[in-house]
Amino acid sequence: MSQSGSQGNKKKGASLFSSIANGAKKKLKGRKHARPKKTAQTPLHFESLEPRILLSADLLPEPIRIDGAIDVPGESDQYSFTLNSDARIVFDSLTSNSNLNWSLDGPRGNEVASKTFNNSDYSGQNSPTLHLPSGEYTLTVDANYDTTTEYSFRLIDLNQSNEIVPNSLVNGQLSPASETDAYRFSAVAGERFYFDVHGGVSNTTWRLLDPNGRTVFGSTSVADQDVTTLTIDGSYTLLIEGAPSATGTRDYRFNVQKVTDESS
C-alpha cells in the first residue's frame, strides 16, 4: 500500500503478532513438498517448518502478507501465530478463487470454518472483523476438488491501522488493487460526520465500523456518505476494500468532515 499526504503515514508501534509461521506445514497426497514463495512485501522470511515451526519476532506494525500455493491436490497449508492480547483482525484476501478456502482455530476452538477466498471481505453487510482473544492460532488454507493454485492474503491488525484526523484530506492507494486499507479516528457519542470522496474509485467499497466492530455504514461503493451521527465514544474504523478480482492499483482521496451546527 502506498499513501501520501498529511494523513498517509503509518503509525509506528509494536504489533500484537508476536510470532507467525515463516512457512506452511503441508499435508500432501502426492510427493511434492512445496513452500510458500518469499516476498519483499512482508518482514517474514519463509523457511521449512520441518521438524518445527520457525517463529518470527519484532514484526513491524504493517499488515502481514503471506504468498503460498496449493501445489498438489488434497494439500493443506497451515500457518501459526500468537496474539499477545485481545485483537481485532481482518483476513484480507488478495486472491479471487471460489475453490480456495481458509479456516482459523484458536484458544476458543474454531473461529472461522472453511470460508472461501472470494467471499472473505470487500462486499456484504457483515463485518469482516474477527474479535480474537490472546493466544495461539492456526490458519489453514486448502482447496476444493483437484484445485492447484497460488494464493495470497494479509492479516490486518486494526489496532495498528492508520490514524487520521477529521477535516484532513487523506490520499491513499490500494496496491495491489485487491487489498484492504484500514483507517481509524476517534469520536464521541453525538458527533456528526460527513464522509466526502474526491473522485470515483472502481471495484472498491468502503465501510465504517464502530468501536464494538458493528457496521455503521457499508459495505458500499466508495462515494459520499451523508451526515452520520455516531452513537458510541471511542475509535471508529474505516475500511477501503478492493475487490479480490481487481488488478493494478487504485488511487483514492477522502475527507472525514466533522459537522458542526454552523456548517450543517
C-alpha positions, 0 to 999 in steps of 0.5 A: 500500500502506498499513501501520501499526504498529511494523513498517509503515514503509518503509525509506528508501534509494536504489533500484537503478532508476536510470532507467525509461521515463516512457512506452511506445514503441508499435508500432501497426497502426492510427493511434492513438498512445496513452500510458500514463495518469499516476498519483499512485501512482508518482514517474514522470511519463509523457511521449512517448518520441518521438524518445527515451526520457525517463529518470527519476532519484532514484526513491524506494525504493517499488515502481514502478507503471506504468498503460498500455493496449493501445489498438489491436490488434497494439500493443506497449508497451515500457518501459526501465530500468537496474539499477545492480547485481545485483537481485532483482525481482518483476513484480507484476501488478495486472491479471487478463487471460489475453490480456495478456502481458509479456516482459523482455530484458536484458544476458543476452538474454531473461529472461522470454518472453511470460508472461501477466498472470494467471499472473505471481505470487500462486499456484504453487510457483515463485518469482516472483523474477527474479535480474537482473544490472546493466544495461539492460532492456526490458519489453514488454507486448502482447496476444493476438488483437484484445485492447484493454485497460488494464493495470497492474503494479509492479516490486518491488525486494526489496532495498528491501522492508520490514524487520521484526523477529521477535516484532513484530506487523506490520499491513499492507494490500494496496491495491489488493487485487491487489498484492504486499507484500514483507517481509524479516528476517534469520536464521541457519542453525538458527533456528526460526520460527513464522509466526502470522496474526491473522485470515483474509485472502481471495484472498491467499497468502503465501510465504517465500523464502530468501536464494538466492530458493528457496521455503521455504514457499508459495505458500499461503493466508495462515494459520499456518505451523508451526515452520520451521527455516531452513537458510541465514544471511542475509535471508529474504523474505516475500511477501503476494500478492493475487490479480490478480482481487481488488478493494478492499483487504485488511487483514492482521496477522502475527507472525514468532515466533522459537522458542526451546527454552523456548517450543517 
